[in-house]
Amino acid sequence: MNDDEPPLNLDALKSEHRELDERIKVMIADPESDQLEVARMKKRKLRLKDQIQQMLDSQTPDLIA
């Protein structure tokens, strides 16, 4: 998925997050993997997590206690 064009829906974000998680696990298991690429993927995964949470928060109505 291109970083310049973020996914438009929550399912796409969750799917990309899961895919990154799996790719990161595979790369970490390989001692010869590019650690810089792993770090970039982890940062992308965190950005996705933030986007997912932001979307979920925007769907939850504010309740006045």
C-alpha positions in Angstrom: 0.0 0.0 0.0 1.3 3.5 -0.9 2.0 5.8 2.1 0.9 8.8 0.0 -2.6 7.4 -0.3 -3.9 6.3 3.1 -6.7 3.7 3.1 -10.2 5.2 3.3 -11.8 2.7 5.7 -11.2 1.0 9.0 -11.1 -2.5 7.6 -8.3 -1.6 5.2 -6.3 0.0 8.0 -6.7 -3.1 10.2 -5.8 -5.4 7.3 -2.6 -3.4 6.6 -1.8 -3.4 10.3 -2.1 -7.2 10.5 0.0 -7.7 7.4 2.7 -5.4 8.7 2.7 -7.3 12.0 3.2 -10.6 10.2 6.0 -9.2 8.0 7.7 -7.7 11.0 7.6 -11.1 12.9 9.1 -12.9 9.9 11.9 -10.3 9.5 12.8 -10.3 13.2 13.1 -14.1 13.0 15.7 -13.7 10.3 19.0 -12.5 11.7 20.1 -11.3 8.3 17.1 -9.0 7.8 17.5 -5.3 7.3 17.0 -3.8 10.7 16.4 -0.3 9.3 13.5 -1.7 7.2 12.1 -3.4 10.4 12.2 -0.1 12.2 10.4 1.6 9.3 7.8 -1.0 9.3 7.3 -0.7 13.1 6.8 3.1 12.7 4.3 2.5 9.9 2.5 0.0 12.1 2.3 2.5 15.0 0.9 5.2 12.6 -1.7 2.8 11.5 -2.6 1.9 15.1 -3.0 5.7 15.8 -5.2 6.1 12.7 -7.3 3.1 13.6 -7.8 4.5 17.2 -8.6 7.9 15.9 -11.3 6.5 13.6 -12.8 4.4 16.4 -12.8 7.5 18.7 -14.5 9.6 16.1 -17.3 7.0 15.8 -17.9 7.0 19.6 -20.2 9.7 20.7 -19.2 12.0 23.5 -21.3 11.4 26.6 -21.9 14.1 29.1 -21.7 12.5 32.6 
